[in-house]
Amino acid sequence: MKKGILFLLFVMVAMIVVGCNGVSSTVPVTTGPTSTTTAPTTPPTTAPTTAPTTAPSTASTGLPTTTPTTTAPTDNDPVIHGAIDKEIEKGSAFIPLAGITATDVEDGEITAINYSGDVNPNAVGEYTATYTVTDSDGNVATVSVTITVIFTDTQPPLLTGVGPKTIYVGEVFDPLAGVAANDAVDGSVTVDVAGSVDVWTVGEYTLTYTAEDDAGNDVEATRTITVTFGDFVFGDPTTVADDLFTLAAGVSTSPAFSGGVINENLADFSYVKVDLTISADVAGNVAVALGTLRSNLTSIAVTTTAATHTLYFVFTEPLVDATLVLTAGAGMTLDFSVNFAFAEIRDLIAPVLTVPYSDFSYPVNYPLAGLETLIRRNVQAVDNIDGNLFEELEIDIS
């Protein structure tokens, strides 16, 4: 009975120890040889704790401390891009807003770009183009640029008057007469000519014409000049021996002679040809003149061997009492004979008649006058000297 009471007492004490707020201290039990005595215990008291009053720090938590921030509003001007000074070719298209953009920090891309200016791409000159944009805050950006309209000259001058030409022997010929070079930019430019023409020698000659403008564009053209007697025909010659000449102080003068015919319908001049066969006792030069007429030779180199020299004199009026004068060099004694021959121009080339067809139909019983009119409408008659001979055309429709 006593042992049962002690056991219950032990259980009660253990329960009290466990329930005392987690206090782990126990009361020691001493067991005697005959009995066990448990000393009364007093539950320990725990002082109340106070919550910390300091803010957590990164030292204790390891986490960064975040401080709230405030962003101030911005107000930036817009920016225009692509507006630069430029040159454009005359006649090209000018699109004012091509390549022009505008941006703003707050608004992003701004598409409302205003252009003002008077650029005329068809007229060379300098023009001002102005671009303006406004953002949502009312900030305005303006850019002005210079647009220069230029003309790049790539075309050479145009040569005119360089077509083939036929001239008469002895005719005054200026290779630049009637020749011109005109440039679209520089206007009239200088023409240079290379080559030569001997107007006293029958033949074909080639001249080369060149012209260059200020931009370095050049042009070249060749031209054929034909020297001919054309329709002139020389008559039978008249021989005059040297003993018929008058000799005085080294000057030999022929008897006076007259002649020559000018057909002004064909040409306003004519020729007299002189074949001079001459030698001298010593070599030297002999001057030859027929009044003041132009000639291919005015001086002849004469040797001791006889040689024939042909001279052509051009006159514009029939000769009257003309004389041929030979002037020998000092100490020269001449031996010579002269043949004179006058030229006459004749129309030796027949007109060219062009008939486009040989047969055609015409209604029966229609008037013959209508038939002649129909034929004339398509026929051409042209002469190298007389030109258009349409009015001289005769048609036999009998």
FENNOR-V790787 format. One record per backbone hydrogen bond with DSSP energy under -1.0 kcal/mol. CO is the residue of the C=O (numbers start at 0). NH is the residue of the N-H. If there is no record, write none. Layout:
<<CO;NH> <CO;NH>>
This chain:
<<0;4> <1;5> <2;6> <3;7> <4;8> <5;9> <6;10> <7;11> <8;12> <9;13> <10;14> <11;15> <12;16> <13;17> <14;18> <18;20> <19;22> <29;36> <34;31> <36;29> <56;60> <57;61> <78;102> <80;100> <81;83> <85;147> <87;149> <88;91> <94;97> <96;99> <100;80> <101;109> <102;78> <103;107> <107;103> <110;112> <113;131> <115;129> <119;122> <120;90> <124;148> <126;146> <128;144> <129;115> <130;142> <131;113> <132;140> <134;137> <138;134> <140;132> <142;130> <144;128> <145;85> <146;126> <147;87> <148;124> <149;89> <157;181> <159;179> <164;225> <166;227> <167;170> <173;176> <175;178> <179;159> <180;188> <181;157> <182;186> <186;182> <191;209> <193;207> <196;198> <197;200> <198;169> <202;226> <204;224> <206;222> <207;193> <208;220> <209;191> <210;218> <212;215> <216;212> <218;210> <220;208> <222;206> <223;164> <224;204> <225;166> <226;202> <227;168> <228;231> <230;345> <232;343> <237;339> <239;337> <240;243> <241;244> <245;252> <247;250> <249;327> <250;247> <251;325> <252;245> <256;321> <258;318> <262;265> <262;266> <269;314> <270;342> <271;312> <272;340> <273;310> <274;338> <275;308> <276;336> <277;306> <278;334> <283;301> <285;299> <286;326> <288;324> <289;292> <293;313> <297;287> <299;285> <301;283> <302;279> <306;277> <308;275> <310;273> <312;271> <314;269> <318;258> <321;256> <323;253> <324;288> <325;251> <326;286> <328;331> <332;280> <334;278> <335;241> <336;276> <337;239> <338;274> <339;237> <340;272> <341;234> <343;232> <345;347> <351;381> <353;379> <362;365> <366;370> <367;371> <368;372> <369;373> <370;374> <371;375> <372;376> <374;377> <379;353> <380;388> <381;351> <382;386> <386;382> <388;391> <389;392>>
